Amino acid sequence: METQNSRIITYPSVVEKQSDHTVVLIDAIDEDIERIGLFLAVCQKNFDVYLYQGETGDLEWLNHIGQSADTYLINEVSQVRISPDSIRYGIGQEYPNPLKYFEQIEQQVVDNTVETLL
């Protein structure tokens, strides 16, 4: 069995990328962060999840961590604007909450594993 290496990283920390997928989660509410933490404890894929709060205002840190990010997930109420490739989540969005994004990525791992076994 593989070791679980998912982690949540908070400002101002920067870590060496060791995960399969790095996400910058911007302006998430506490409830969403808690749900993601519980999910990361049991998922098969390894994630690095950077938490950024817009009021931090450290755009240099955001730019630095974004260089290794696979995805930016931004709360729809956030004033932070990033690349057009970023994903906004919330009511009326493709992802109503960030956990749905993580579950989709995890499902791809499960599907690939099943394909390999067949």
C-alpha atoms as one frame of an Amber mdcrd trajectory, in Angstrom:
protein
   0.000   0.000   0.000   1.267   3.450  -0.933   1.917   6.123   1.672  -0.525
   9.017   1.687   1.365  12.228   0.967  -1.439  14.747   0.509  -1.001  17.977
   2.410  -2.527  21.385   2.959  -0.006  24.219   2.838  -0.695  27.635   4.337
   0.842  31.050   3.864   3.769  31.764   3.862   5.052  28.201   3.448   6.410
  26.805   0.201   7.182  23.118  -0.196   8.936  21.008  -2.765   6.377  19.426
  -5.066   5.887  15.767  -4.185   2.279  15.319  -5.182   0.506  14.100  -8.276
  -1.611  17.253  -8.426  -1.102  20.737  -6.977  -4.056  23.046  -6.381  -4.104
  26.658  -5.224  -7.369  27.133  -3.348  -8.283  30.815  -3.157 -10.625  32.367
  -0.584 -12.129  29.064   0.545 -14.423  29.118   3.551 -13.524  27.104   6.654
 -16.194  24.476   5.960 -14.741  23.756   2.502 -11.205  23.534   3.896 -12.375
  21.074   6.547 -14.135  18.891   3.952 -11.075  18.863   1.730  -8.870  17.931
   4.691 -11.104  14.935   5.463 -11.091  13.943   1.792  -7.278  14.179   1.560
  -6.956  11.774   4.494  -8.607   8.957   2.523  -8.077   9.675  -1.185  -5.789
   7.592  -3.405  -4.214  10.473  -5.328  -1.681  12.703  -3.622  -2.491  16.411
  -3.584  -0.637  19.526  -2.493  -3.253  22.144  -1.648  -2.070  25.701  -1.095
  -4.516  27.943   0.738  -4.520  31.600  -0.250  -6.745  34.254   1.264  -7.111
  37.401  -0.821  -6.732  39.659   2.190  -3.190  38.296   2.557  -2.296  40.445
  -0.416   1.019  38.708  -1.043   0.856  38.402  -4.814   4.541  37.463  -4.983
   3.839  34.335  -2.893   0.761  33.556  -4.973   2.774  33.858  -8.177   5.552
  31.664  -6.773   3.283  28.826  -5.647   1.262  29.122  -8.846   4.298  28.158
 -10.916   3.944  24.536  -9.787   0.135  24.519  -9.644  -1.961  22.340 -11.893
  -5.118  24.288 -11.045  -6.373  27.423  -9.354  -9.746  26.958  -7.632 -11.277
  30.330  -6.779 -14.345  30.997  -4.671 -16.841  32.866  -6.858 -17.087  35.660
  -4.276 -13.330  36.276  -4.360 -11.939  39.497  -5.786  -8.775  37.644  -6.854
  -8.417  37.378 -10.616  -5.966  34.896 -12.094  -5.421  33.340 -15.509  -8.383
  32.414 -17.694  -7.536  28.760 -16.950  -8.544  29.154 -13.307 -11.750  27.513
 -12.116 -14.371  29.457 -10.186 -16.572  27.458  -7.852 -19.828  28.266  -6.139
 -23.545  28.525  -6.827 -24.256  28.271 -10.541 -20.706  27.198 -11.381 -19.567
  23.828 -12.783 -18.267  23.000  -9.294 -20.644  24.118  -6.517 -17.803  23.629
  -4.019 -14.099  22.781  -4.305 -14.565  19.254  -2.962 -16.393  18.327  -6.188
 -13.237  19.160  -8.147 -11.084  16.945  -5.925 -13.617  14.105  -6.176 -13.550
  14.345  -9.975  -9.755  14.127 -10.090  -9.861  11.186  -7.668 -12.463   9.420
  -9.829 -10.070   9.631 -12.786  -7.495   7.738 -10.698 -10.054   5.065  -9.828
 -11.159   4.757 -13.458  -7.551   4.443 -14.668  -6.850   1.768 -12.046  -9.878
  -0.259 -13.141  -8.838   0.065 -16.812  -5.355  -1.165 -15.968  -6.744  -4.191
 -14.150  -8.972  -5.134 -17.077
